Structures are given as C-alpha cells and as structure tokens.
C-alpha cells in the first residue's frame, strides 16, 4: 500500500512538474510573440483609476520591448465598445487591443462579437460569478460607491444619499461620468435608487432617475463630470464615485484641499469591472500577455495598492500573498459589510432604465 502511494505521489509530482513546464513554455512563447508585435493599445485607463499608473509602469518595466499606446483615458465603458466597433479591420494605433468595462458591458460585448476568449493561467482563482465560462470576459476588481467631499467648501460632510438633497448642498453635487455612457455613473444612479427603496434593477434605476430629477430641480446637481481637478477647483465640491477613485484622488490632492471620502449608510453598492480582449485586436499576443500580468500576484497587488479589491483577493489572502501594509491602507472592513453586488440581470435592467430615461426624466446634459 505504501509502495502504491509512493508511486501515485511520484506520478502526481511528475504531472505537476510537466504542467508547470508546459505553462512556463507557453508563457515564454507568448512573451516572444508579444515582443514581436511590439505594442499594446489600451483605452480608458486613467493613471489614478485603481492604481493603473503603477500597473502600466510595472508592465513596461517587465516588458520594455512592448510600447504601451494609451487611448482616451477618460472614456467610459460604452465609448470603449464603440472604439472596437469603429476600428474593425483597422490595425493602426486607434484600435484598442484590450478593454476594462463595467460588468454589464462584458456580456453585451460578447454578444456583439467584440471580444475573443482567453483564460489566464490563474483562471481558477477568479470567482465563477464574475467571469464568462468560455473566457470572453472576466472580473478584475471591485469597489463601492462613495462621496468625495471638498472640506474647504463643504462644512458638514453628507453621510447618506438623502443628505445630498438638502439646501446646504446647492450647486455642489456631481457624478464622475455621463450617466448615458459611463458605467460608474449608471451604477451611481442605481445606488441612489436602492437608497430610495427601489429593488435592484429597473425599479431602482427608475427611482434613481427620480432622485436625480429632484436633485436637479433643487439646484444641487452640477452637470459636470467630476474628478479630482474639478473638486479641487470648486466646480464639483461633492463628487459621487467609486471609493478607490476617491481615495486615490485624496492622496493626489495631498490635503489641498482636505478631502473626506464617505461610504453612504444606505444604498451601499459594489461594482465589478471586467477585462476582455478585442476580437479585432491588432496585437493579440501582447493583449494576452497584458492579461497574464494583470492577473499575476504582482498585477493584482498593484490594483490593491490603488485601493481596489482585485478578483483574486480571497485566494491571495488565503495563501498569505497580500502585503500587510496594503491591507492596512484599505478603508475599515465594516465599510463593505453592507455592500450589495447586483447581478448581471439587475445591472442590465438598471442600465436600460438609466441610459434610456436620463434625458427625459432628469434633463441634465452631463459633460
């Protein structure tokens, strides 16, 4: 029996060694092919978003032979899909290789034939609930909706969605994107609608539209896309955005002005983003290598450094692969306890309501 066990263990060890060798050989071949292509074209990756500045720098340092061509950092998810559609057959620098879009945009892109499948070597550690089983799209990170507040201009920090309707916040509240195109803004409307008592999905989307209609009519809503610069300048003193974006902006502003980042008491919404490779990628091997980097321990840790919870967070934590200082820099765990993760169906219902109804119901041209 012991002899059989030893033989079985030896067989398993040999198989694991062979598998590791195959993966190493495959990665080496992928690296060679990507270096031959010599370029990777990204889109909609602001350096302050989820630590992408460090992520891109890390990829460049690891693969200096590959130029990273960055398109339209401030684009929204819908803009990314349109860039793929518009550049079908174009092998020039305006055709994106890779996408980073809101969860609901992944299935849409797959259905339209805008993505090609690829499963990274750490595929099994990405939760099943946030990845396409065929590998067309896969979750990368998540955060929760928050309020970023300029404390030089706002005396009392709002604690919940209902506070934003108060007269003291006249001309102060903005979204961090156009709710007709930006996943971040679309889901902010969902969060507001949930705080208003709506069921996640189309119901909350419609209640969220009514909420922003009241805000707009009260004179509190500012139809300007909010970001760190507009907050510091006073154009958007309260900006609704993902917590990781707000925390990164706070660090960038470095106390000038002082900033509060608040997770509201109700309507605590978690948002997952997903990666995908364009079906028409001019540099498909560089795109695959980029994905391997993003889902490696190094790439996932860089997203965590940017205040995002990466897709492999649980698996890496269980394996004790997360540096203590990164965990300590995150907001308190209780901030996430009430977070609600909407399903794809709920996001689709909300998106339909918000994108289709914003102009008619709210009537504010965000730009």
C-alpha positions as CSV (number, residue, x, y, z in Angstrom):
1,X,0.0,0.0,0.0
2,X,2.8,2.4,0.9
3,X,4.6,1.5,-2.3
4,X,1.5,2.2,-4.3
5,X,1.1,5.5,-2.5
6,X,4.7,6.5,-3.3
7,X,4.2,5.6,-6.9
8,X,1.0,7.7,-7.0
9,X,2.6,10.6,-5.3
10,X,5.6,10.4,-7.7
11,X,3.1,10.4,-10.6
12,X,1.3,13.4,-9.3
13,X,4.6,15.3,-8.8
14,X,5.7,14.4,-12.3
15,X,2.4,15.6,-13.7
16,X,2.6,18.8,-11.8
17,X,6.2,19.4,-12.9
18,X,5.1,18.7,-16.5
19,X,2.2,21.0,-16.2
20,X,4.3,23.8,-14.8
21,X,6.9,23.2,-17.6
22,X,4.1,23.5,-20.2
23,X,2.8,26.7,-18.6
24,X,6.3,28.1,-18.5
25,X,7.0,27.2,-22.1
26,X,3.6,28.6,-23.2
27,X,4.3,31.9,-21.3
28,X,7.8,32.1,-22.9
29,X,6.3,31.6,-26.3
30,X,3.6,34.2,-25.6
31,X,6.2,36.7,-24.4
32,X,8.2,36.1,-27.6
33,X,5.2,36.6,-29.8
34,X,4.1,39.8,-27.9
35,X,7.6,41.3,-28.2
36,X,7.5,40.6,-31.9
37,X,4.3,42.6,-32.1
38,X,6.0,45.4,-30.1
39,X,2.9,47.3,-29.0
40,X,-0.2,47.1,-26.7
41,X,-3.1,49.6,-27.2
42,X,-5.2,50.3,-24.1
43,X,-8.2,52.6,-23.7
44,X,-10.0,54.3,-20.8
45,X,-7.3,53.7,-18.2
46,X,-6.7,56.9,-16.2
47,X,-3.5,56.5,-14.2
48,X,-5.3,57.5,-11.0
49,X,-8.0,54.8,-11.5
50,X,-7.4,51.7,-9.4
51,X,-3.6,52.3,-9.5
52,X,-3.3,51.9,-13.2
53,X,-0.4,54.3,-13.4
54,X,1.7,51.8,-11.4
55,X,0.2,48.9,-13.3
56,X,1.2,50.3,-16.7
57,X,4.6,51.3,-15.4
58,X,5.1,47.7,-14.0
59,X,4.2,46.2,-17.3
60,X,6.6,48.5,-19.2
61,X,9.4,47.7,-16.7
62,X,8.8,43.9,-17.2
63,X,8.5,44.1,-21.0
64,X,10.4,47.2,-22.2
65,X,10.2,45.9,-25.8
66,X,6.5,46.5,-25.8
67,X,5.2,50.0,-26.3
68,X,2.0,50.9,-24.4
69,X,-0.2,53.1,-26.5
70,X,-2.8,54.7,-24.3
71,X,-6.1,55.9,-25.9
72,X,-8.6,58.3,-24.4
73,X,-8.0,57.8,-20.6
74,X,-11.3,59.4,-19.7
75,X,-13.5,57.3,-21.9
76,X,-16.5,55.4,-20.5
77,X,-17.4,51.7,-21.0
78,X,-19.8,52.5,-23.9
79,X,-17.0,54.5,-25.6
80,X,-14.7,51.5,-25.3
81,X,-17.1,49.3,-27.2
82,X,-17.7,51.9,-29.8
83,X,-13.9,52.2,-30.3
84,X,-13.8,48.4,-31.1
85,X,-16.8,48.7,-33.5
86,X,-15.3,51.8,-35.2
87,X,-11.9,50.2,-35.7
88,X,-12.9,46.8,-37.0
89,X,-10.3,45.9,-39.6
90,X,-8.0,48.8,-38.6
91,X,-4.6,47.7,-37.5
92,X,-3.4,51.2,-36.7
93,X,-2.8,52.9,-33.3
94,X,-6.5,53.8,-32.9
95,X,-7.7,50.2,-32.5
96,X,-7.8,49.1,-28.8
97,X,-6.4,45.7,-28.0
98,X,-7.9,45.4,-24.5
99,X,-10.9,46.6,-22.6
100,X,-11.7,47.4,-19.0
101,X,-15.5,47.8,-18.7
102,X,-18.3,47.6,-16.2
103,X,-19.7,44.1,-15.6
104,X,-22.9,44.6,-17.6
105,X,-20.8,45.6,-20.7
106,X,-19.0,42.3,-20.8
107,X,-21.9,40.1,-21.9
108,X,-23.0,42.9,-24.3
109,X,-19.6,42.9,-25.9
110,X,-19.5,39.1,-26.2
111,X,-23.0,39.0,-27.8
112,X,-21.9,41.6,-30.4
113,X,-18.8,39.6,-31.2
114,X,-16.5,42.3,-30.0
115,X,-14.4,40.0,-27.8
116,X,-12.2,37.0,-28.2
117,X,-11.8,34.3,-25.5
118,X,-8.7,33.9,-23.4
119,X,-8.2,32.2,-20.0
120,X,-5.2,33.4,-17.9
121,X,-3.1,30.9,-16.1
122,X,-4.7,32.0,-12.7
123,X,-8.2,31.5,-14.2
124,X,-9.4,29.1,-11.4
125,X,-8.8,31.8,-8.8
126,X,-11.2,34.3,-10.4
127,X,-14.7,33.8,-8.8
128,X,-17.1,32.0,-11.1
129,X,-19.8,34.6,-10.6
130,X,-17.8,37.3,-12.3
131,X,-16.4,35.5,-15.3
132,X,-17.7,34.1,-18.6
133,X,-17.3,30.4,-18.6
134,X,-15.9,30.5,-22.1
135,X,-13.3,33.1,-21.2
136,X,-14.7,36.1,-23.2
137,X,-14.7,38.4,-20.2
138,X,-13.5,38.1,-16.5
139,X,-13.8,40.2,-13.4
140,X,-10.7,42.2,-12.4
141,X,-11.6,44.3,-9.3
142,X,-14.4,45.9,-7.4
143,X,-15.1,48.9,-5.1
144,X,-18.2,50.6,-3.5
145,X,-19.9,53.8,-4.4
146,X,-18.8,56.8,-2.3
147,X,-18.9,60.6,-1.9
148,X,-15.7,62.5,-2.3
149,X,-16.0,65.8,-0.4
150,X,-14.0,69.1,-0.6
151,X,-13.8,70.1,3.1
152,X,-12.7,73.6,2.3
153,X,-16.1,74.3,0.7
154,X,-18.4,71.8,2.5
155,X,-18.8,72.4,6.2
156,X,-20.9,69.3,7.0
157,X,-19.9,66.1,5.3
158,X,-23.0,64.3,3.9
159,X,-23.4,60.8,5.4
160,X,-26.2,59.4,3.2
161,X,-27.9,59.8,-0.2
162,X,-30.8,61.7,1.4
163,X,-28.4,64.4,2.7
164,X,-27.4,65.3,-0.9
165,X,-30.9,66.8,-1.4
166,X,-30.5,69.4,1.4
167,X,-30.4,73.1,0.6
168,X,-26.9,73.4,2.0
169,X,-25.5,71.4,-0.9
170,X,-26.9,73.8,-3.6
171,X,-24.7,73.7,-6.8
172,X,-22.4,71.1,-5.2
173,X,-23.1,67.5,-6.3
174,X,-21.8,65.8,-9.4
175,X,-21.4,62.4,-11.0
176,X,-18.0,61.1,-12.1
177,X,-19.3,60.4,-15.6
178,X,-22.1,60.8,-18.1
179,X,-24.9,58.5,-16.9
180,X,-25.8,57.8,-20.6
181,X,-22.4,56.2,-21.2
182,X,-20.3,55.8,-18.0
183,X,-20.7,52.6,-16.0
184,X,-19.6,54.4,-12.9
185,X,-22.4,57.0,-13.3
186,X,-25.0,54.5,-14.4
187,X,-24.4,52.5,-11.2
188,X,-24.4,55.6,-9.1
189,X,-28.0,56.1,-10.2
190,X,-28.7,52.5,-9.2
191,X,-27.2,53.1,-5.7
192,X,-29.3,56.2,-5.2
193,X,-32.4,54.3,-6.3
194,X,-31.7,51.5,-3.9
195,X,-31.3,54.1,-1.1
196,X,-34.8,55.4,-2.1
197,X,-36.2,51.9,-1.5
198,X,-36.1,50.5,-5.0
199,X,-35.4,46.9,-5.8
200,X,-32.0,46.4,-7.5
201,X,-32.6,46.5,-11.3
202,X,-35.0,48.5,-13.4
203,X,-37.1,49.5,-10.3
204,X,-34.1,51.1,-8.5
205,X,-32.9,52.6,-11.8
206,X,-36.2,54.4,-12.2
207,X,-36.2,55.5,-8.6
208,X,-32.7,56.7,-9.0
209,X,-33.7,58.8,-12.0
210,X,-36.5,60.4,-9.9
211,X,-33.9,61.1,-7.2
212,X,-31.6,62.9,-9.6
213,X,-34.6,64.8,-11.0
214,X,-35.3,66.1,-7.5
215,X,-31.7,67.0,-7.0
216,X,-31.6,68.8,-10.4
217,X,-34.8,70.7,-9.7
218,X,-33.5,71.7,-6.3
219,X,-30.4,73.2,-7.9
220,X,-28.0,70.8,-6.1
221,X,-26.9,68.8,-9.2
222,X,-24.0,70.1,-11.3
223,X,-23.9,68.7,-14.9
224,X,-20.1,68.5,-15.0
225,X,-18.1,65.2,-15.0
226,X,-16.5,65.3,-11.6
227,X,-12.9,64.4,-10.9
228,X,-10.1,65.4,-8.6
229,X,-9.4,68.6,-10.5
230,X,-13.0,69.9,-10.6
231,X,-13.4,69.0,-6.9
232,X,-10.3,71.0,-6.0
233,X,-11.3,73.9,-8.2
234,X,-14.7,74.0,-6.5
235,X,-16.7,73.2,-9.6
236,X,-17.9,69.9,-8.1
237,X,-17.4,70.0,-4.3
238,X,-19.1,66.7,-3.8
239,X,-18.4,64.0,-6.4
240,X,-20.1,60.6,-6.4
241,X,-17.5,58.0,-7.5
242,X,-16.0,54.6,-6.7
243,X,-14.2,54.5,-3.4
244,X,-10.9,53.6,-5.0
245,X,-11.1,56.6,-7.3
246,X,-12.0,58.9,-4.4
247,X,-9.2,57.6,-2.2
248,X,-6.6,57.9,-5.0
249,X,-7.8,61.5,-5.6
250,X,-7.5,62.3,-1.9
251,X,-3.9,61.1,-2.0
252,X,-3.1,63.0,-5.2
253,X,-4.5,66.3,-3.7
254,X,-2.4,65.7,-0.6
255,X,-4.5,67.9,1.7
256,X,-5.0,70.8,-0.8
257,X,-7.9,70.8,-0.4
258,X,-8.6,68.5,2.5
259,X,-10.9,65.6,1.4
260,X,-13.4,63.3,3.1
261,X,-14.3,60.0,1.5
262,X,-17.6,58.6,2.7
263,X,-19.4,55.3,2.0
264,X,-23.1,56.2,2.4
265,X,-25.2,54.5,5.2
266,X,-27.7,53.1,2.7
267,X,-27.6,52.1,-1.0
268,X,-24.1,50.7,-0.5
269,X,-23.4,49.4,-4.0
270,X,-20.4,47.3,-5.0
271,X,-19.3,47.4,-8.7
272,X,-17.3,44.8,-10.5
273,X,-15.3,45.7,-13.6
274,X,-14.2,43.1,-16.2
275,X,-11.4,42.7,-18.7
276,X,-11.6,41.5,-22.2
277,X,-9.5,41.3,-25.4
278,X,-10.9,42.9,-28.6
279,X,-12.0,40.4,-31.2
280,X,-10.1,42.7,-33.7
281,X,-7.0,43.3,-31.6
282,X,-4.1,44.3,-33.8
283,X,-1.7,42.9,-31.1
284,X,-3.5,39.8,-29.7
285,X,-0.4,38.3,-28.1
286,X,0.5,41.5,-26.4
287,X,-3.1,41.6,-25.2
288,X,-2.8,38.1,-23.7
289,X,0.5,38.9,-22.1
290,X,-1.1,42.0,-20.5
291,X,-3.9,39.8,-19.1
292,X,-1.3,37.4,-17.7
293,X,0.4,40.4,-16.0
294,X,-2.9,41.8,-14.6
295,X,-3.9,38.5,-13.0
296,X,-0.4,37.7,-11.7
297,X,0.4,38.3,-8.0
298,X,2.2,41.5,-9.0
299,X,-0.6,42.9,-11.1
300,X,-3.3,42.1,-8.5
301,X,-1.2,43.6,-5.7
302,X,-0.8,46.8,-7.7
303,X,-4.6,47.1,-8.1
304,X,-4.9,46.6,-4.3
305,X,-2.3,49.3,-3.8
306,X,-4.7,51.5,-5.8
307,X,-7.5,50.8,-3.2
308,X,-9.3,48.2,-5.4
309,X,-10.2,44.7,-4.3
310,X,-8.7,42.5,-7.0
311,X,-10.5,39.5,-8.4
312,X,-8.0,37.1,-6.8
313,X,-8.2,38.8,-3.4
314,X,-9.7,35.9,-1.5
315,X,-7.3,33.3,-3.0
316,X,-4.3,35.5,-2.4
317,X,-5.3,36.3,1.2
318,X,-5.8,32.6,1.9
319,X,-2.3,31.9,0.5
320,X,-0.9,34.8,2.6
321,X,0.3,36.6,-0.6
322,X,-1.0,40.1,0.3
323,X,1.4,42.5,2.0
324,X,0.1,43.7,5.4
325,X,0.7,47.4,4.5
326,X,-1.8,47.1,1.6
327,X,-4.5,45.6,3.8
328,X,-3.9,48.3,6.4
329,X,-4.3,51.1,3.8
330,X,-7.8,50.0,2.9
331,X,-11.0,51.5,4.5
332,X,-12.3,49.6,7.5
333,X,-13.8,46.2,6.6
334,X,-17.1,47.3,8.0
335,X,-17.5,49.8,5.2
336,X,-18.0,46.9,2.9
337,X,-20.2,44.7,5.1
338,X,-23.5,46.1,3.7
339,X,-22.3,46.2,0.1
340,X,-24.7,44.8,-2.4
341,X,-23.4,43.1,-5.6
342,X,-26.1,43.5,-8.3
343,X,-26.5,40.6,-10.7
344,X,-26.0,40.9,-14.4
345,X,-29.8,40.9,-14.9
346,X,-30.2,43.6,-12.3
347,X,-27.5,45.7,-13.9
348,X,-29.0,45.3,-17.3
349,X,-32.4,46.4,-16.1
350,X,-30.9,49.4,-14.4
351,X,-28.8,50.3,-17.4
352,X,-31.8,50.2,-19.7
353,X,-33.7,52.5,-17.4
354,X,-30.9,55.0,-16.8
355,X,-29.5,55.3,-20.3
356,X,-32.9,55.4,-21.9
357,X,-34.5,57.7,-19.3
358,X,-31.9,60.2,-18.2
359,X,-32.6,62.9,-20.8
360,X,-36.4,62.6,-20.4
361,X,-36.6,62.4,-16.6
362,X,-33.6,64.3,-15.3
363,X,-32.9,66.5,-18.4
364,X,-29.3,67.5,-17.3
365,X,-26.7,67.2,-20.1
366,X,-23.6,65.9,-18.2
367,X,-20.3,66.7,-19.9
